[in-house]
Amino acid sequence: MKKDQPMMIKIRLIFITLFIVSIIGSVNAQAKKTKPDRNGKPDKKESSSVVNNKAEQELLDLSKQKWQWMAERKTDSLDSLFDDKAVFVHMGGTMSKTQELEVIKSGGIQYKNAEIQEASVRIIDKTAVLLNKIRLTAVVGGNEVVNPFVVTEVYVKQKSAWKLASLSFTRLLTP
């Protein structure tokens, strides 16, 4: 079984890459249109966050830091943030912590920028659910893609630190 694991990882990565590349063909490059505000100036969408307490702000900051580490391929930092049993759900596939770190390290998916448009946190006991509406710029299979996503991040408080238990991407139909 262990002999087949590297092949299965490669097959999954190829599947995910092909799926994302196929989306590139269906996405029209459109200029981002903005509606004017009352004064006739373009209405710029500001990042909004719902923050009720210190723990929520800590999680929002941690999530932003995670996106930066992903863009910079800081797999050592991500390794300490990700729980060993973490699950990563991308369009068309799921990965373990080891697989996710390898994809980031190898550049299989190169996260360039996650523009956070909205963010919210709900804490339930020692579990936190963080939702980010983002516009993600990434390089997949050598092609740069920009997609709108809602990303669900689930964190679990272990001792005094938050650990990422799940990261799931849901592609939005509209930018």
N, C-alpha and C positions, 0 to 999 in steps of 0.2 A: 504494500500500500504506500509506504513512504517513497518508493521509487517513482510512483505515478503522481505524487503531489506537485513537483515542479511543473510537470506537463499540464496538470489541471489548473494551476495558477496561470500559466501562459495562455491556456485556452480561455479562461475567464477574462484576462486582460485584453486579449484580442477581441472577444465578444463585446466587452464594454467599449473599447476603442471604436470598433465598427459601428456600434449603436450610436455613439456620440457623433462620429463623423457623418453618419447618415442624417442626423438632425441638422448638421451644417447646411446640407443641400436644401433642406426645407425651410430654412430661416432666411427671410429676405432682409438684406441690409437696408434699413430705413433710418433716416435721420430722426433723432429723438425730437418729437414735437412737444412744445410746452405751451400751455394756455396762458394768456396774459392775466395778471391780477387786476384788481380794481383800478390801479394806476397805469395800466397798459404795459407794465414791465413783465417779462417772462417770469412765470411762477416756478421757482426752483423748489424741487422736493427736498425738504430737509430730513435728515435722519431723525426718526422719532423713537423714543424709548419710554416704556412704562416702568418706572422704578419706584418701589415703595420703601425699600430699606437697604441697609448696607450690604447684606448678603446678595441681594439682586444686583446691585451695582458691581459687586465683586465678580459675579458670574458674567455680566455683560462685558466687563473688562477682560476677563479670562477668555471669553469667546473671541473678542477682537484680537487678543494676543495669539490665539490659536491660528486664526486666519493668516496672521503675519508669519508665524512659524511655518505654516504650510507653504506660503509663497517663497520663503527663504530656504525651504527644505531643511529646517532644523529638526531632524528626526530624533535627536537625543532629547530635546525639550518635549516633543510630541510623545515620545515613548514614556516619559514620566507622567504626562497628562492623561494618556489613554489607559483605561483599565485593561488588564490582561485579557478579560473576557469581552471586550468591547466589540460591537458589531457596526459595520459601515455599509450603508445602503446607497448605492449609486444607481443611476438609470440603467436598469438591465442586469444588475448583479449585486451580490453582497460579498463583503470581505471581512476577514479577521483583522485584528490589530497588526499582526505580522505582515499580512498581505497589503494592508493600507500603507504601512510605513515603507514597504518595499516599492510600491507604486510611486510614492512621493520621492523617495531617495533616488530611484532610477530615472525619474522624469517621465514615467509612463503617463502621468497626469501632472502637468506643471501648473499649479495654481498661481496666476499672476496677480489678480486683484479681486477681492470680494468687496464690492461697494454695498455696504449695509444701508438699506433704505428704511427698514423698520425693525425693531427688536422688542421682545417682551420675555419676561421670566415668570414662571409660577413655581413656587417652592412648596412641596408636600413632604413634611417630615424631613428626611435626609435625602430626598430626591428633588431635582430641579429640572424643569422642562423649559428650554429656551428656544424661542422661535425667531429666526432671522429671515426677513425678506431681503434677498440680495440680488445683485446683478454680478454674476461671476464671469470673469475673463480668465480663460485657461488655455493651455496648449495641450491638445490631445491628438496623438498620432501625427505630430508635426504640424497640425492645423490649429490656428488660434480660433477659439469659439467664445461667444458671449451669450450667456443664457440667464434668464430670470428664474430664480428658485425660491422656494421656501425651504429652509434648512431647519430640521428639528434636531436639537442637541439635548441629550439626556445626561445629566450629571448626577453622581451619587457622592454624598459626603462620607469620606472614609477618614477616621480620626479627625484631623483638622484641615484636610485638603479635599477639594472637589476633584473627582476623577470622571473623565468622559466615558460613558457606558455605551452610547449610541449616537451615531451621526447619520442622518437620513436626508437625501436630496429629493425634493418634489419639484419637477419643472412646471413653471407657470405657463399658461397658454398666451398670456399677454405680458408685454414688457412692463 
